[in-house]
């Protein structure tokens, strides 16, 4: 529907669409994620390393993005093994223990999110070779 009004030299035009589509996504569509946390871009890595979690208040600590937590835990893992964790259960368990060791309080939802998204770091298909 198109509505055109004119008041002297002032005109306005409005376009209305009566159709509204609701789309339900499949579960397959939701599960495809690629955050590149295992191989973060330079600016994200610098930002994550600049976050001082030891000097934060309780509220600040509870609001650190889970991506930052994953990158910091990944760096601790790399210090020990010099590589990203593999997809096997032992290394995932050790990586999760690193994340839990960074946790200060029991009710930190961001750490639970980080544990839920450990798969983003252990994905082998995300191996990207960056040419500089």
C-alpha positions as CSV (number, residue, x, y, z in Angstrom):
1,X,0.0,0.0,0.0
2,X,1.3,3.4,-0.9
3,X,0.1,6.6,0.8
4,X,0.9,10.0,-0.6
5,X,-0.1,13.2,1.1
6,X,0.5,16.8,0.2
7,X,0.1,19.9,2.3
8,X,1.2,22.9,0.2
9,X,4.9,22.5,-0.5
10,X,5.3,19.7,2.1
11,X,4.8,16.2,0.8
12,X,5.3,12.8,2.3
13,X,5.2,9.3,1.0
14,X,4.6,6.1,3.1
15,X,4.9,2.6,1.9
16,X,3.2,-0.1,3.9
17,X,3.6,-3.9,3.6
18,X,0.9,-6.0,5.1
19,X,2.9,-9.2,4.8
20,X,5.0,-10.4,7.8
21,X,6.9,-13.6,7.6
22,X,7.8,-15.7,10.6
23,X,10.6,-18.2,9.9
24,X,11.6,-21.0,12.2
25,X,15.2,-22.0,11.9
26,X,16.2,-25.6,12.0
27,X,18.4,-26.9,14.8
28,X,21.1,-27.5,12.1
29,X,21.2,-23.8,11.3
30,X,21.8,-22.9,15.0
31,X,24.6,-25.3,15.5
32,X,26.9,-24.0,12.7
33,X,29.2,-21.6,14.6
34,X,32.6,-20.3,13.7
35,X,33.9,-17.8,16.2
36,X,37.6,-18.4,15.3
37,X,38.5,-18.4,19.0
38,X,41.1,-21.1,18.4
39,X,42.9,-18.8,16.0
40,X,41.7,-15.2,16.9
41,X,42.5,-12.2,14.8
42,X,45.3,-10.0,16.1
43,X,43.1,-7.2,17.6
44,X,41.0,-9.7,19.5
45,X,44.0,-11.5,20.8
46,X,45.6,-8.2,22.0
47,X,42.3,-7.1,23.6
48,X,41.9,-10.5,25.4
49,X,45.5,-10.4,26.7
50,X,45.1,-6.8,28.0
51,X,42.1,-7.8,30.2
52,X,43.5,-8.1,33.8
53,X,41.1,-10.5,35.4
54,X,43.0,-10.7,38.6
55,X,42.4,-7.0,39.4
56,X,38.7,-6.9,38.6
57,X,35.8,-6.4,41.1
58,X,33.3,-9.2,41.5
59,X,30.8,-7.5,39.0
60,X,33.5,-6.9,36.4
61,X,34.7,-10.5,36.7
62,X,31.2,-11.8,36.2
63,X,30.9,-9.8,33.0
64,X,34.0,-10.7,31.1
65,X,32.9,-12.1,27.7
66,X,33.4,-15.9,27.4
67,X,35.5,-15.4,24.2
68,X,38.1,-13.5,26.3
69,X,38.0,-16.3,28.9
70,X,38.6,-18.9,26.1
71,X,41.5,-17.0,24.6
72,X,43.2,-16.5,28.0
73,X,42.7,-20.2,28.8
74,X,44.1,-21.1,25.4
75,X,47.2,-19.1,26.0
76,X,47.8,-21.0,29.3
77,X,47.3,-24.3,27.5
78,X,49.8,-23.1,24.7
79,X,52.4,-22.3,27.4
80,X,52.4,-25.9,28.5
81,X,51.9,-27.7,25.1
82,X,52.8,-25.1,22.5
83,X,49.7,-25.9,20.5
84,X,45.9,-25.8,20.6
85,X,44.0,-28.6,22.4
86,X,43.0,-31.5,20.3
87,X,39.5,-32.9,20.1
88,X,40.3,-35.8,22.4
89,X,38.7,-36.1,25.9
90,X,41.8,-35.8,27.9
91,X,42.9,-32.5,26.4
92,X,39.4,-31.1,26.6
93,X,39.2,-32.0,30.2
94,X,42.5,-30.3,30.9
95,X,41.4,-27.2,29.0
96,X,38.1,-27.1,31.0
97,X,40.2,-27.4,34.2
98,X,42.2,-24.4,33.1
99,X,39.0,-22.4,32.6
100,X,37.6,-23.5,36.0
101,X,40.9,-22.5,37.7
102,X,40.3,-18.9,36.4
103,X,36.9,-18.8,38.0
104,X,36.6,-16.7,41.3
105,X,33.0,-17.0,42.2
106,X,30.5,-19.9,42.0
107,X,27.7,-18.0,40.1
108,X,29.7,-16.8,37.1
109,X,27.6,-17.5,34.1
110,X,30.3,-16.3,31.7
111,X,32.5,-19.2,32.7
112,X,29.7,-21.7,32.2
113,X,29.3,-20.2,28.7
114,X,33.1,-20.7,28.1
115,X,32.8,-24.3,29.2
116,X,29.9,-24.8,26.9
117,X,31.8,-23.3,23.9
118,X,35.1,-25.3,24.4
119,X,34.3,-26.9,21.1
120,X,35.1,-23.6,19.4
121,X,38.7,-23.9,20.5
122,X,39.2,-27.7,19.9
123,X,37.7,-27.7,16.4
124,X,40.2,-29.1,14.0
125,X,38.5,-27.7,10.9
126,X,39.3,-24.1,12.1
127,X,43.0,-24.5,11.5
128,X,43.8,-21.5,9.4
129,X,47.2,-20.6,8.0
130,X,47.7,-16.9,8.0
131,X,50.2,-15.6,5.5
132,X,51.9,-12.4,6.4
